[in-house]
C-alpha cells in the first residue's frame, strides 16, 4: 500500500521542522487508513510504543511521544491547508 506522496511529504516535513527523527516504514497491519486511501489522500504517523507492542491491551506510549505525534499531525495539516 502506498499512501499519498503529498501527505507523506507533509508528515515528513512537519517532523523535520519540529526536530523529530522520522523514517518511512512498511506496516503489515491492516489499518483503517488503507481503506480511507481509496477515498481521500491519506498518510500515517506512528509513535514508539513500549517494547514495540501495539494493537494490544498492554500497548503503552510515553506522553512525550503522544504529544510529538499530535504536533506532527497538527503541523502536517496546517502545511497541507496552505
C-alpha positions in Angstrom: 0.0 0.0 0.0 1.4 3.4 -1.0 0.0 6.4 0.7 -0.4 9.8 -0.9 3.0 11.3 -1.6 1.9 14.8 -0.6 0.5 13.6 2.7 3.7 11.6 3.4 5.8 14.6 2.5 3.8 16.9 4.8 4.3 14.5 7.7 8.0 14.1 7.0 8.4 17.9 6.6 6.5 18.6 9.9 8.6 16.0 11.8 11.8 17.5 10.5 10.7 21.1 11.2 9.8 20.1 14.8 13.2 18.4 15.2 11.9 14.8 15.5 13.6 11.9 13.9 11.5 10.0 11.3 11.6 7.2 8.8 9.3 5.6 6.4 8.2 2.1 7.4 6.1 -0.7 6.0 3.4 -1.8 8.4 2.0 -5.3 8.0 -1.2 -4.4 9.9 -4.5 -3.7 8.1 -5.2 -0.1 9.1 -8.4 1.9 8.5 -6.2 4.3 6.6 -5.7 1.7 3.9 -9.4 1.8 3.2 -9.6 5.6 3.5 -6.8 6.0 1.0 -9.3 4.9 -1.7 -11.4 7.9 -1.0 -9.2 10.7 0.3 -5.4 11.5 0.4 -4.0 9.6 3.3 -0.8 9.1 5.3 0.0 7.7 8.7 2.0 8.8 11.8 3.5 6.1 14.1 4.9 6.7 17.5 7.1 4.4 19.6 5.3 2.0 21.9 6.8 0.3 25.0 8.5 -2.9 23.9 7.2 -2.4 20.3 3.8 -3.7 21.3 0.8 -2.2 19.6 -2.9 -3.1 18.9 -2.9 -4.9 22.2 -4.4 -4.1 25.6 -0.9 -3.7 27.1 0.1 -1.2 24.5 1.7 1.8 26.2 3.3 5.0 24.9 5.2 7.8 26.7 3.2 11.1 27.0 6.0 13.0 25.1 5.8 10.6 22.2 2.0 11.0 22.0 2.5 14.8 22.2 5.1 14.7 19.4 2.8 12.6 17.2 0.0 15.1 17.8 2.2 18.0 17.0 3.4 16.4 13.8 -0.2 15.8 12.8 -1.1 19.4 13.6 1.8 20.9 11.6 1.3 18.5 8.7 -2.4 19.5 8.4 -1.6 23.2 8.6 1.0 22.8 5.9 -1.5 20.9 3.7 -4.1 23.6 4.3 -1.7 26.2 2.9 
